[in-house]
Amino acid sequence: MGEFDNIGKLMLLPLEDIQLADESFTSSEFITNAAAESVKATNRNWIPLIVQEVAEYQYQVVSNFFIYEVVKKAQLERVWCIVIDPKPEHIEQVKLLTGETKPRINLNTASRESILTALEYLIEKYNSILKGVNAATATQKILEANRESWTSFNELTKLKCGITQGKKLEALKEVFFLSPPSKVELPPLPKTVSIKRASRDEIFARLNYLFMYKIDNFNKLDPDKTADLIFTASKTKWKSLNPIAKLDCGINSTQIKTLKTVFTL
């Protein structure tokens, strides 16, 4: 809010000028009472409230809701607060830093490290329903799957990675969400060429197209290495593209049909 210039300041504000936006927060009365007694002894809160300025001399709690409950119970007249810029990303950062929200990652696009560490976090939690799931194995199977188009977590149960329907699947939703990327209109397929007569560059260009646009899991192969293996293979006796699946080049028999869109004999 441009008209306010208190952003970033540590301020001693009247409690009556601070409102609580989220009324759903609850805390243990036992802990709140003990904390309030401690605050009364010093007549100040050493951990500040995090607030945003919503009007002149009016503030709203953004984070550290427990502190608000404590100072209210302690009946402080003035409370130490830090005023932050109310942009959504700043509020989200504050809530992450105070532990009031957990990070959640998009399973459609998350990196190997993000998926692995998130699974390890869930598995290592006390009394976790996911105990027994191997995080490294599950991560690898997720990466090998065509997860970019997933719209349901049920796809995970097909991977045979220890994650089954019910409580285990629900547990994942604590840190994962699904938001498939928007479909990009692909450029026209490269013109088909004879696999027997194609140059190495022609083979690479077509494999790289399939790799770049993640068609039929071709994004899992190495276009350079695969192009070399196909180009140097003895192809004179080939009667179909099926021998490519036997070259140990990252292409399996189910992907041959896709190759037929860019290669002929």
N, C-alpha and C positions, 0 to 999 in steps of 0.2 A: 504494500500500500504506500504509494509514493508520498502521501502527505505526512506520514509518520517517520520520524528519524531516530527511533529508539532501537532499531534492529542491531543485534550484537551486544547490547548493553546488559550488564548485571544490575538489576534495579530492585529496590526495596519498595514493594507495592502494597497498597491496602488490600487486604483479603476481600473486602466487599466489592472491589473493582474487578475481581477475577471470577469468571464463570466457567462452569464445567460443561463442555460440549457432549462428552460421552458419559451418560448416566449409567451405563451398563457395568462400569468397573466395580468390582467388589474385592475386598481383602479380608483376611482373618481378623476378627475383632480382637483376639488375643495379641496378635502382632501389632495391630494399629494402636491399641491402648498402650503397649509397652513403648512403642516409638514416640507416641504423643507425650508420655511422661518424660522421656529423654529430651524432647524438644522444649518442654516447659522448663527444664532445669537450666537450659542455656538461653532461652527466650529467642531462639533463632533456628532456622533450618539450614544446616551446612550444605546439604544437597539442594540445589535450587529447583524450582518448578520451571518447566519449559513452556512458554506461552507465546501466543501471537497477538498482535494489537489489532482489534476488530473495530475500534472507534476511538475517538480521543478520550484517553484515560479509561479505556475499557479493554480488558484482556480476556483471552480464552486459553484454557489449558490444552496444550498440544501433546505433552508427554510428562512422565513422572506423576501419573495419577495417584499413586500411593502417597506421594509427598503431600498432595492436596488433601487427601483424607486425613493424614496425620496432623497437618497444621490446622485444619478445621477442628479436629478433635481437641487439639491443644489450645484452641481459641486465641491464636496469634492475631494481632491486629494488622501487622505488616509481614509480608513474606518475601524472601529473596527469590527473584525470578530472572531467567535469561529470556530476552525477547528475540524471536527468530523471524526470518523472512518466511511468510506463509505460503511459499510455493509448494505444491504437492510433493515434489521430489525431495524438498528439504524436510518436510514433515515426516515423510517415509524414512529418510535417513535417521532422523532423531529417534523414531520408534524402533528402528533396527539397533541403534547404538545402546538404547536403554533396555533392550530385550523384550519390549512390549509386543513386538511382532516378529515373526520368523521369516527369514528370506525364503522366497519361493521361486523356482526356476522353471522355464518352459521346456518340458521334456521333448518337444518336437525339434528343438534347435540347440539344446544345451551341449556343452563340450564334455569330453570324456572326464576331465577332472571334476567338473561341477556335478555330474551324475554320480561319480564314485564317492565324492565326499558327502553328498546328500544321503546316499544309501548308507554309508558308514555311520552317519549321524543317527539315522533312524534305527539301524540295527543295534547300535551301542547304547541306546536309551534304556533306562532301567525297566525291566519287565517287558521289553519290546516284543510285540507279536511277530516281528521279523527275525528273531533269533534263529540262527540256522541257515539263513540266506547268505550265500557267498557274494559279497559286494562286487568283487572283481569279475566274477563269472557273469553276474546279472548285468553289470555295466557293459561288458563285451557283447553280450547277446542283444542288448538294447541298441548298441552302436551298429551292429550288423543288420538290424531290422530296418524296414522302410518306415521309420518313425515320423518322418516329416509330414506325412499325411494323416497321422493318427488323430482321431477325434474322440476316442474312448480309451480309458485305461484298460479295458478288457483285452486290448491287444497284447498287453504284458503277459497275460495268462497263457498265451499261445507259444511263448518263448521257452517254456520248460526251464525256468531259471529259479524256481523255488517260490515265486510269487503267484499265489492262487486267488481265486474269487473269495469275496468276503472281507474279513478283517484285515488281512494282509494288503489287499488291494486298496482298501480305504485308508490304511496307514500311510500310503505313499502320498496321498493328497495333502498331507500336512506341509510338504515342502515342494511338491511338483504340481504344475498345472499344464493344460494343453491349449496351445494357440497356434494351429498350423499356419505357416506363412502363406500369404496371398499367392495364388498361382500366377506365374509369370508366363506371358505369351512367348512361346519358343520361336526362334527364327527358323526358317525352312530347313529341312533336313539336307545335308550335303548330297550332291548327286551321287547315285550309286556307281561303284566302279568294280571291275573284276578283281577279286581277291588274288588271282593268279598273276595278273599283269600290273597291279597297282604298285606305285613307288612307296618307299617307306614313309615319305611325307604325306602321301594320300591316305595311307592306312592310319597314320597318327592323327591326321585332321579329323577323320570320322570317329575314331575312338575317343578323341578329346571332346568332340561334340557330345557324345553320350555321357562322358565323365562330367563335363562342366554342368550339364543340365540334369544330372542325377537320374538318368533314364534307366529303369529296370536294374537298379543297383550297380550300374557301371561306374558310379562314383567311388566304389570300393577298390577299383583296380588302379594300376599305375600305367597311364597311357603310353609313356615312353618305353617302359619295359615290355609291355604287351605288344606294341608296334614292332619292336625289335624281334621278338620271338615269332610273330606271324610272318614278318617280312623274310626272315632267314630260314623259315621252315620249308621243307621240300613239298611243294604243292602240286606237282605235275600229275599225280595220280588221284588227287582229290575229286570226288564226284558230288560233294556237298560241303557245307561249312562245318559239319559236325566234327571233323578232326581238330578244329580249333579248341574244343573243350578238353582235348587230351594233351595240349601243349603245356599244361601247368602254368598258364599265363593269367589266371584270375578270372577267366570266363568259364562258366559252367554250361551244361547242356540246355538248361532252361532259358539261357540268354541268347542262344543261337538264333531264335526267331527274331529277336531285336536286331541282331547283326544283319539279317536279310533285308532290313530297311535301308542299309547303306552299302552293302556288298553283294555282288553276284559272283558266280564262278567265271 
